[in-house]
Amino acid sequence: MDTIKNAADQGFAIVIVMRRFERFTARRKQTLLYNLFDLTQDPKVRVAVVGISAVQNVTDFLEKRIQVTCDWEACLLCMD
């Protein structure tokens, strides 16, 4: 997290892409996700977290503390 904060202090915008996002939500403690989404709430840190998953309701598996602290923008793409 310090690396992300340091990059933000230097004016960089950061995009974090998490492939197979459902694997991160399956962990008992979702500390990594909590810390990443907590960073998005800091107005000085320009960071976006993009979770890619085949599970359509993946955000339902997030801990309550993560769900209530974030503003969600979801985009559902269906591939045939």
N, CA, C and O of each residue as an XYZ file, in Angstrom:
320
protein
N       0.812     -1.184      0.000
C       0.000      0.000      0.000
C       0.863      1.260      0.000
O       0.478      2.292     -0.548
N       2.024      1.158      0.616
C       2.919      2.322      0.653
C       3.370      2.704     -0.752
O       3.490      3.889     -1.063
N       3.619      1.716     -1.599
C       4.034      1.992     -2.975
C       2.958      2.761     -3.724
O       3.256      3.688     -4.478
N       1.715      2.377     -3.515
C       0.600      3.070     -4.166
C       0.494      4.498     -3.654
O       0.294      5.429     -4.435
N       0.628      4.670     -2.355
C       0.556      6.016     -1.774
C       1.711      6.883     -2.262
O       1.522      8.065     -2.548
N       2.898      6.306     -2.358
C       4.048      7.063     -2.847
C       3.857      7.487     -4.299
O       4.187      8.614     -4.667
N       3.329      6.591     -5.119
C       3.062      6.922     -6.526
C       2.022      8.030     -6.613
O       2.129      8.923     -7.454
N       1.018      7.973     -5.748
C      -0.020      9.006     -5.737
C       0.558     10.352     -5.323
O       0.173     11.391     -5.861
N       1.478     10.334     -4.370
C       2.132     11.576     -3.933
C       2.919     12.219     -5.066
O       3.095     13.437     -5.091
N       3.389     11.404     -6.001
C       4.143     11.913     -7.146
C       3.236     12.298     -8.303
O       3.718     12.709     -9.358
N       1.918     12.170     -8.114
C       0.965     12.600     -9.128
C       0.525     11.542    -10.119
O      -0.165     11.853    -11.090
N       0.909     10.306     -9.893
C       0.522      9.231    -10.803
C      -0.912      8.778    -10.535
O      -1.358      8.758     -9.388
N      -1.618      8.422    -11.582
C      -2.913      7.760    -11.469
C      -2.661      6.260    -11.619
O      -1.858      5.836    -12.450
N      -3.347      5.473    -10.814
C      -3.083      4.035    -10.772
C      -4.366      3.270    -11.051
O      -5.426      3.588    -10.511
N      -4.257      2.255    -11.903
C      -5.368      1.342    -12.159
C      -4.905     -0.053    -11.760
O      -3.898     -0.551    -12.264
N      -5.638     -0.670    -10.862
C      -5.321     -2.024    -10.414
C      -6.382     -2.957    -10.988
O      -7.572     -2.805    -10.713
N      -5.941     -3.915    -11.783
C      -6.856     -4.879    -12.390
C      -6.684     -6.206    -11.667
O      -5.589     -6.766    -11.612
N      -7.787     -6.697    -11.115
C      -7.769     -7.951    -10.364
C      -8.557     -8.996    -11.148
O      -9.788     -8.974    -11.169
N      -7.848     -9.892    -11.780
C      -8.466    -10.971    -12.556
C      -8.927    -12.064    -11.598
O      -8.287    -12.309    -10.576
N     -10.033    -12.718    -11.929
C     -10.641    -13.741    -11.062
C     -10.936    -13.152     -9.674
O     -10.539    -13.694     -8.642
N     -11.624    -12.059     -9.698
C     -11.930    -11.296     -8.490
C     -12.625    -12.147     -7.426
O     -12.462    -11.902     -6.231
N     -13.398    -13.146     -7.858
C     -14.125    -13.983     -6.898
C     -13.184    -14.736     -5.957
O     -13.566    -15.083     -4.839
N     -11.966    -14.986     -6.404
C     -10.991    -15.663     -5.524
C     -10.611    -14.780     -4.333
O     -10.360    -15.277     -3.236
N     -10.572    -13.490     -4.560
C     -10.241    -12.577     -3.471
C     -11.411    -12.444     -2.490
O     -11.200    -12.214     -1.299
N     -12.641    -12.588     -2.987
C     -13.798    -12.495     -2.101
C     -14.023    -13.789     -1.332
O     -14.751    -13.793     -0.339
N     -13.415    -14.886     -1.769
C     -13.597    -16.173     -1.102
C     -12.727    -16.312      0.149
O     -12.908    -17.244      0.932
N     -11.807    -15.409      0.331
C     -10.936    -15.498      1.511
C     -11.704    -15.089      2.760
O     -12.566    -14.212      2.718
N     -11.376    -15.737      3.865
C     -12.073    -15.452      5.120
C     -11.892    -14.006      5.529
O     -12.862    -13.332      5.874
N     -10.677    -13.529      5.494
C     -10.369    -12.118      5.786
C     -10.070    -11.434      4.457
O      -9.187    -11.870      3.719
N     -10.778    -10.398      4.160
C     -10.599     -9.683      2.897
C      -9.807     -8.391      3.128
O     -10.183     -7.321      2.650
N      -8.723     -8.517      3.857
C      -7.924     -7.355      4.232
C      -7.343     -6.640      3.019
O      -7.345     -5.410      2.968
N      -6.848     -7.388      2.048
C      -6.286     -6.764      0.846
C      -7.344     -5.927      0.145
O      -7.096     -4.774     -0.208
N      -8.529     -6.510     -0.057
C      -9.607     -5.768     -0.719
C     -10.012     -4.549      0.094
O     -10.226     -3.470     -0.460
N     -10.118     -4.718      1.407
C     -10.492     -3.592      2.257
C      -9.493     -2.448      2.117
O      -9.882     -1.290      1.966
N      -8.214     -2.777      2.169
C      -7.176     -1.741      2.070
C      -7.174     -1.062      0.702
O      -7.003      0.154      0.613
N      -7.362     -1.833     -0.352
C      -7.403     -1.242     -1.694
C      -8.605     -0.309     -1.856
O      -8.465      0.815     -2.338
N      -9.783     -0.782     -1.452
C     -10.972      0.049     -1.610
C     -10.964      1.227     -0.649
O     -11.564      2.263     -0.934
N     -10.297      1.080      0.476
C     -10.150      2.205      1.400
C      -9.291      3.309      0.761
O      -9.550      4.496      0.961
N      -8.282      2.912      0.002
C      -7.444      3.888     -0.705
C      -8.252      4.717     -1.699
O      -7.965      5.895     -1.910
N      -9.261      4.099     -2.306
C     -10.063      4.824     -3.298
C     -10.871      5.954     -2.669
O     -11.358      6.837     -3.375
N     -11.012      5.930     -1.354
C     -11.786      6.962     -0.665
C     -10.948      8.207     -0.365
O     -11.497      9.252     -0.018
N      -9.635      8.103     -0.495
C      -8.739      9.231     -0.231
C      -8.701     10.134     -1.463
O      -8.281      9.696     -2.534
N      -9.135     11.392     -1.324
C      -9.176     12.279     -2.493
C      -7.800     12.595     -3.092
O      -7.714     13.015     -4.246
N      -6.733     12.398     -2.326
C      -5.384     12.667     -2.833
C      -4.827     11.507     -3.653
O      -3.859     11.673     -4.395
N      -5.437     10.341     -3.517
C      -4.956      9.146     -4.208
C      -5.859      8.877     -5.407
O      -7.057      8.635     -5.262
N      -5.255      8.925     -6.596
C      -6.009      8.648     -7.829
C      -5.797      7.189     -8.195
O      -4.859      6.834     -8.908
N      -6.691      6.356     -7.688
C      -6.580      4.917     -7.923
C      -7.955      4.355     -8.269
O      -8.972      4.767     -7.713
N      -7.960      3.411     -9.194
C      -9.173      2.691     -9.556
C      -8.884      1.202     -9.440
O      -7.822      0.729     -9.844
N      -9.828      0.483     -8.892
C      -9.701     -0.967     -8.766
C     -10.733     -1.592     -9.693
O     -11.930     -1.324     -9.588
N     -10.250     -2.425    -10.596
C     -11.122     -3.101    -11.556
C     -11.073     -4.585    -11.239
O     -10.015     -5.210    -11.305
N     -12.224     -5.142    -10.896
C     -12.313     -6.570    -10.615
C     -12.970     -7.283    -11.782
O     -14.063     -6.905    -12.201
N     -12.325     -8.297    -12.306
C     -12.860     -9.069    -13.425
C     -13.240    -10.453    -12.907
O     -12.429    -11.145    -12.293
N     -14.494    -10.843    -13.166
C     -14.971    -12.116    -12.647
C     -16.007    -12.715    -13.581
O     -16.717    -11.991    -14.279
N     -16.090    -14.023    -13.592
C     -17.136    -14.723    -14.335
C     -18.401    -14.851    -13.480
O     -19.453    -15.249    -13.980
N     -18.297    -14.519    -12.207
C     -19.429    -14.598    -11.277
C     -20.165    -13.260    -11.303
O     -19.597    -12.230    -10.940
N     -21.431    -13.273    -11.730
C     -22.164    -12.024    -11.917
C     -22.431    -11.277    -10.617
O     -22.412    -10.047    -10.615
N     -22.679    -11.971     -9.520
C     -22.992    -11.311     -8.253
C     -21.799    -11.311     -7.296
O     -21.974    -11.458     -6.086
N     -20.623    -11.151     -7.819
C     -19.398    -11.253     -7.022
C     -19.355    -10.227     -5.885
O     -18.778    -10.505     -4.834
N     -19.947     -9.067     -6.074
C     -19.908     -8.057     -5.003
C     -20.743     -8.469     -3.795
O     -20.550     -7.933     -2.704
N     -21.661     -9.408     -3.971
C     -22.452     -9.910     -2.843
C     -21.590    -10.672     -1.841
O     -21.981    -10.833     -0.685
N     -20.445    -11.134     -2.265
C     -19.567    -11.922     -1.405
C     -18.543    -11.072     -0.644
O     -17.735    -11.605      0.116
N     -18.578     -9.768     -0.846
C     -17.671     -8.884     -0.117
C     -18.138     -8.716      1.323
O     -19.335     -8.767      1.608
N     -17.185     -8.516      2.225
C     -17.526     -8.252      3.621
C     -18.349     -6.970      3.706
O     -18.226     -6.077      2.867
N     -19.184     -6.898      4.731
C     -20.034     -5.715      4.922
C     -19.202     -4.442      5.032
O     -19.592     -3.404      4.498
N     -18.060     -4.509      5.718
C     -17.237     -3.304      5.904
C     -16.730     -2.763      4.573
O     -16.502     -1.560      4.445
N     -16.551     -3.626      3.586
C     -16.135     -3.183      2.263
C     -17.333     -2.635      1.490
O     -17.232     -1.605      0.825
N     -18.452     -3.321      1.581
C     -19.647     -2.902      0.854
C     -20.117     -1.507      1.263
O     -20.568     -0.740      0.413
N     -20.019     -1.171      2.534
C     -20.555      0.116      2.990
C     -19.587      1.278      2.786
O     -20.010      2.434      2.813
N     -18.316      1.004      2.585
C     -17.354      2.099      2.461
C     -17.104      2.530      1.023
O     -16.420      3.527      0.793
N     -17.635      1.812      0.066
C     -17.302      2.094     -1.326
C     -18.514      2.548     -2.128
O     -19.655      2.169     -1.861
N     -18.215      3.369     -3.113
C     -19.199      3.712     -4.130
C     -18.953      2.759     -5.287
O     -17.856      2.713     -5.844
N     -19.977      2.001     -5.644
C     -19.810      0.968     -6.657
C     -20.319      1.431     -7.996
O     -21.389      2.030     -8.106
N     -19.550      1.148     -8.990
C     -19.980      1.298    -10.370
C     -19.685     -0.032    -11.038
O     -18.528     -0.403    -11.239
N     -20.735     -0.730    -11.374
C     -20.567     -2.060    -11.959
C     -20.942     -2.025    -13.429
O     -21.887     -1.352    -13.841
N     -20.182     -2.759    -14.190
C     -20.452     -2.903    -15.611
C     -20.491     -4.389    -15.901
O     -19.512     -5.101    -15.676
N     -21.615     -4.852    -16.397
C     -21.783     -6.268    -16.678
C     -21.657     -6.497    -18.172
O     -22.424     -5.948    -18.963
N     -20.687     -7.307    -18.550
C     -20.484     -7.661    -19.957
C     -20.696     -9.163    -20.100
O     -20.084     -9.952    -19.380
N     -21.530     -9.541    -20.992
C     -21.789    -10.977    -21.245
C     -21.093    -11.373    -22.543
O     -21.243    -10.722    -23.577
N     -20.345    -12.434    -22.460
C     -19.629    -12.929    -23.626
C     -20.262    -14.247    -24.067
O     -20.461    -15.147    -23.251
N     -20.568    -14.357    -25.326
C     -21.130    -15.618    -25.862
C     -20.041    -16.476    -26.439
O     -20.314    -17.569    -26.935
